[in-house]
Amino acid sequence: MTDLEQEVDQVFVDYFRDFSNLDLKAIVSYFHLPCTFIVPQEVFVFPSASEVEGFWGPRFADLKAQRFGHTERAAGNVRALNDDTAIASSLAVRYSEDGVELERRGATFILRKNGGEWKIVSLVHHSPDNVIQLN
């Protein structure tokens, strides 16, 4: 893994930590503005942090209701495309407070480095069976 790829990988170590804590403000900070989310049957374009928060807020509330405990990054791949653009693909496994698997989710991300920070420009949710092998 290159130095740039290690930088991007660290973004996801931190992202999964903050997601496990259901830290809404922290999660919103990982996203470039504007950003796009591609989910089954819809595409969202979010020009502001409040809109990103509006997307994640209800989902975090649902996870809390399910007694969510944490998320593990079961598989993760990163590829730097150039000095300021990267792609990452991950398998996220969500667990309840007592360690029971709740669900598996696949996601692929496009990131951009701006002002020294890597930010997620686009997130694509997909089948957990379709994590892209980038190496």
C-alpha positions as CSV (number, residue, x, y, z in Angstrom):
1,M,0.0,0.0,0.0
2,T,1.4,3.4,-0.9
3,D,1.6,6.3,1.5
4,L,-1.4,7.9,-0.1
5,E,-3.4,4.7,0.2
6,Q,-2.4,4.4,3.9
7,E,-3.7,8.0,4.4
8,V,-7.1,7.0,2.8
9,D,-7.2,3.7,4.7
10,Q,-6.8,5.7,8.0
11,V,-9.8,7.8,7.0
12,F,-11.8,4.6,7.0
13,V,-10.4,3.3,10.3
14,D,-11.5,6.6,11.8
15,Y,-14.8,6.6,9.9
16,F,-15.8,3.1,11.2
17,R,-14.8,4.1,14.7
18,D,-17.0,7.2,14.6
19,F,-19.8,5.2,12.9
20,S,-19.6,2.6,15.7
21,N,-20.1,5.5,18.2
22,L,-23.0,6.8,16.2
23,D,-21.3,10.2,16.2
24,L,-23.4,12.1,13.7
25,K,-21.3,15.3,13.7
26,A,-18.1,13.3,13.2
27,I,-19.6,11.2,10.4
28,V,-20.8,14.4,8.6
29,S,-17.3,15.8,8.7
30,Y,-16.0,13.0,6.5
31,F,-18.0,14.2,3.5
32,H,-16.9,16.7,0.9
33,L,-19.6,19.2,0.1
34,P,-21.3,18.8,-2.2
35,C,-21.4,15.0,-2.1
36,T,-23.5,12.2,-3.7
37,F,-25.0,9.1,-2.2
38,I,-26.2,6.3,-4.5
39,V,-28.5,3.9,-2.7
40,P,-30.9,1.3,-4.1
41,Q,-33.6,3.2,-6.1
42,E,-32.3,6.7,-5.4
43,V,-29.5,9.1,-5.9
44,F,-29.0,12.0,-3.5
45,V,-26.9,15.1,-4.0
46,F,-26.2,16.9,-0.7
47,P,-24.8,20.5,-1.0
48,S,-24.7,21.1,2.8
49,A,-23.7,19.4,6.0
50,S,-27.2,19.7,7.3
51,E,-28.5,17.6,4.4
52,V,-25.8,14.9,5.0
53,E,-26.9,15.0,8.7
54,G,-30.5,14.7,7.6
55,F,-29.6,11.5,5.7
56,W,-27.7,9.8,8.6
57,G,-29.7,11.0,11.5
58,P,-32.8,8.8,11.0
59,R,-30.5,5.8,10.1
60,F,-28.6,6.3,13.4
61,A,-31.9,6.5,15.3
62,D,-32.9,3.1,13.7
63,L,-29.6,1.6,14.7
64,K,-30.1,2.7,18.3
65,A,-33.5,1.2,18.3
66,Q,-32.0,-2.1,17.1
67,R,-29.5,-2.0,20.1
68,F,-26.6,-1.4,17.7
69,G,-23.2,-2.1,19.2
70,H,-20.6,-1.4,16.6
71,T,-19.5,-1.9,13.0
72,E,-16.5,-3.8,11.8
73,R,-14.8,-3.2,8.5
74,A,-14.6,-6.9,7.5
75,A,-13.0,-6.2,4.1
76,G,-11.5,-3.0,2.8
77,N,-9.6,-2.0,-0.3
78,V,-8.1,1.3,-1.3
79,R,-6.5,2.6,-4.5
80,A,-5.0,6.0,-5.0
81,L,-5.9,7.2,-8.5
82,N,-3.6,10.2,-8.4
83,D,-2.3,12.6,-5.7
84,D,-5.7,13.9,-4.7
85,T,-8.3,11.2,-5.8
86,A,-8.8,7.7,-4.5
87,I,-11.4,4.9,-4.5
88,A,-12.2,2.6,-1.6
89,S,-14.5,-0.4,-1.3
90,S,-15.5,-1.9,2.0
91,L,-17.7,-4.6,3.6
92,A,-19.2,-3.3,6.8
93,V,-20.6,-5.8,9.4
94,R,-22.9,-4.3,12.0
95,Y,-23.4,-6.0,15.4
96,S,-25.8,-5.5,18.2
97,E,-24.7,-4.6,21.7
98,D,-24.5,-8.3,22.6
99,G,-22.4,-9.2,19.6
100,V,-25.2,-10.6,17.3
101,E,-24.7,-9.8,13.6
102,L,-27.4,-7.4,12.5
103,E,-26.4,-6.9,8.8
104,R,-23.7,-6.8,6.2
105,R,-23.4,-3.8,3.8
106,G,-21.2,-3.1,0.9
107,A,-20.1,0.4,0.0
108,T,-17.7,2.0,-2.5
109,F,-16.4,5.5,-2.0
110,I,-14.7,8.1,-4.2
111,L,-12.5,10.5,-2.2
112,R,-10.8,13.7,-2.9
113,K,-7.9,15.3,-1.0
114,N,-8.5,19.0,-0.5
115,G,-6.7,21.3,1.9
116,G,-4.7,18.4,3.2
117,E,-7.7,16.3,4.1
118,W,-9.3,13.3,2.4
119,K,-13.1,13.7,2.1
120,I,-15.8,11.3,0.7
121,V,-17.2,12.8,-2.5
122,S,-19.4,9.9,-3.5
123,L,-20.8,6.9,-1.6
124,V,-22.4,3.9,-3.4
125,H,-24.2,1.4,-1.2
126,H,-24.3,-2.1,-2.9
127,S,-24.5,-5.8,-2.1
128,P,-22.0,-7.0,0.5
129,D,-21.0,-9.6,-2.1
130,N,-19.7,-6.9,-4.5
131,V,-16.9,-5.3,-2.6
132,I,-14.5,-4.2,-5.3
133,Q,-11.0,-5.7,-5.2
134,L,-8.7,-2.8,-6.0
135,N,-5.3,-4.3,-5.5
